[in-house]
Amino acid sequence: MTLASSSSTATLQRRIGLRSAVLFNMLEMIGVGPFITLPLVIAAAGYRLSVWAWVLGAAIAVADGLVWAELGAAFPQAGGSYAFLREIYGPKGPGNWLSFLYVWQLSFTAPLSIASGCIGLSSFLAFFWPGLEAAPFAALPMLHYSNFAAAAACLLVTALLYRNLSSITRLAWVLFVGVLAAIAGVIVSGFAQAAAAGGWHMPSSPALALPAALSGLAQATLITTYCYWGYYNICFLGGEVRRPERTIPRAILLSVLFVSAFYVAMNLAALPALRDAAVHATQSAVVRLQLVADIANSAYGRWAGYLMAALIVWTAFASVFSLLLGYSRVPYAAARDGNYFRYLAALHPKHAIPHRSLVALGLVAAAFCFFSLAQVITMLVITRILLQFFLQQAGVILLRIQRPELERPFKIPLYPLPPLVAIAGFVFILANRVHALGGLAVAVAIALTGTAIYLVRARSLSQWPFMRQANREI
């Protein structure tokens, strides 16, 4: 028996309770996004509609979160969407293909998502050390010291996660304290600055025609939707959750509730201080950070601005920590089922974590830190909506029709309204995207290459759609 096969016989241990589940969700949700996208949201939607963009993003997150809650409670397994798609569409049918396709796209989008957080973190470090923006190699002007700092941050997170779950949970709570401090700093300093300037008031802005207002709102809502993503992180850890039928739905809804309250409060606090957001929105990441850090600087002085910037770096690190923790369970789950590279099916003999999957994702993400990620948000959003979210939203309805007898510890209230609202919300933001066809082409290319690899592999393994008739009837 090989080492891979022997270690894959171990099982994940259910140690995560409700508080830790909410923690892991919120750590992923509150990354660098809300801090650097505040001016982008205002620039896209205008001052008055910017608040509604955060509210609409929260509504989409709640509607889609209910879909995740029902599926996560019914199928509390490692891998999240991988397990859902197999169960919905049939492990001996199209579900085998769609689940493989999901892991395939995740092999690109997960490391890119992790790398984007690390690159954002290194950009914020350049706020303190401008030399990080310099290029060390004249022949490679696209490479900067910040790329190496980002890769180092990714490797550091991988090393910190290479330990047992109890140690990871304790470290996550330490990181979460810094995240809350960063959010509180923006809210308190924003309202303090407004009070010093004579009281809070909405900045004046010109009225927009209805088509322009809807387009701006859609653009801003896509950004806020991306900032909310992560409410489903606990589903990827489903095989390690205590009482998953209760913990998973509650963790999803509580994390969306808490984070949406934070985001709306942050937006309201920052509005008076971001009068020039539209002017600065297209500038560098460091300048966008400057806009947020300047709120604390104006309210409490220069060192408060530096402290705010440091807290945002801390928050970026915490988000990458949670991202890599959750996503590392997906290739492991697929490999364990024989639906991905078998080498990744191993659990660490001492720490009982999928260490090979963790290290593989960490190394790929570190490599992606040396690429330009200007289009990452668009690619991530469109690819995941088309190859993951839509399949689950339609799938939860299909599952109700095909398997009404299935035990569902949590049922979507007002069914089928929430999945339909989630679908409508995603269609709204996709249909109004600028250069939407470019992002769609990336998603289609990932789908086609993944399908081609699956078909070759399925033919050699006699899997769907090449299964022998005898296997079909089992």
Stockholm file with secondary structure:
# STOCKHOLM 1.0

chainA/1-474         MTLASSSSTATLQRRIGLRSAVLFNMLEMIGVGPFITLPLVIAAAGYRLSVWAWVLGAAIAVADGLVWAELGAAFPQAGGSYAFLREIYGPKGPGNWLSFLYVWQLSFTAPLSIASGCIGLSSFLAFFWPGLEAAPFAALPMLHYSNFAAAAACLLVTALLYRNLSSITRLAWVLFVGVLAAIAGVIVSGFAQAAAAGGWHMPSSPALALPAALSGLAQATLITTYCYWGYYNICFLGGEVRRPERTIPRAILLSVLFVSAFYVAMNLAALPALRDAAVHATQSAVVRLQLVADIANSAYGRWAGYLMAALIVWTAFASVFSLLLGYSRVPYAAARDGNYFRYLAALHPKHAIPHRSLVALGLVAAAFCFFSLAQVITMLVITRILLQFFLQQAGVILLRIQRPELERPFKIPLYPLPPLVAIAGFVFILANRVHALGGLAVAVAIALTGTAIYLVRARSLSQWPFMRQANREI
#=GR chainA/1-474 SS CCHHHHHTTSCCCCCBCHHHHHHHHHHHHSSSHHHHHHHHHHHHHCHHHHHHHHHHHHHHHHHHHHHHHHHHHHCCCBTTHHHHHHHHHCTTTHHHHHHHHHHHHHHHHHHHHHHHHHHHHHHHHTTTCGGGGSCSCTTCTTCCHHHHHHHHHHHHHHHHHSSCHHHHHHHHHHHHHHHHHHHHHHHHHHHHHHHHTTSCCCCCCCCCCHHHHHHHHHHHHHHHHHHHTTTTHHHHBGGGBSSHHHHHHHHHHHHHHHHHHHHHHHHHHHGGGCTTHHHHTTSCHHHHHHHHHHHHHHHHCHHHHHHHHHHHHHHHHHHHHHHHHHHTHHHHHHHHTTSSCGGGGCCCTTTCSCHHHHHHHHHHHHHHTTSCCTTHHHHHHHHHIIIIIHHHHHHHHHHHHHCTTSCCSSCCTTTTHHHHHHHHHHHHHHHTCTTHHHHHHHHHHHHHHHHHHHHHHHHHHTCTTSCCHHHHHC
#=GC SS_cons         CCHHHHHTTSCCCCCBCHHHHHHHHHHHHSSSHHHHHHHHHHHHHCHHHHHHHHHHHHHHHHHHHHHHHHHHHHCCCBTTHHHHHHHHHCTTTHHHHHHHHHHHHHHHHHHHHHHHHHHHHHHHHTTTCGGGGSCSCTTCTTCCHHHHHHHHHHHHHHHHHSSCHHHHHHHHHHHHHHHHHHHHHHHHHHHHHHHHTTSCCCCCCCCCCHHHHHHHHHHHHHHHHHHHTTTTHHHHBGGGBSSHHHHHHHHHHHHHHHHHHHHHHHHHHHGGGCTTHHHHTTSCHHHHHHHHHHHHHHHHCHHHHHHHHHHHHHHHHHHHHHHHHHHTHHHHHHHHTTSSCGGGGCCCTTTCSCHHHHHHHHHHHHHHTTSCCTTHHHHHHHHHIIIIIHHHHHHHHHHHHHCTTSCCSSCCTTTTHHHHHHHHHHHHHHHTCTTHHHHHHHHHHHHHHHHHHHHHHHHHHTCTTSCCHHHHHC
//
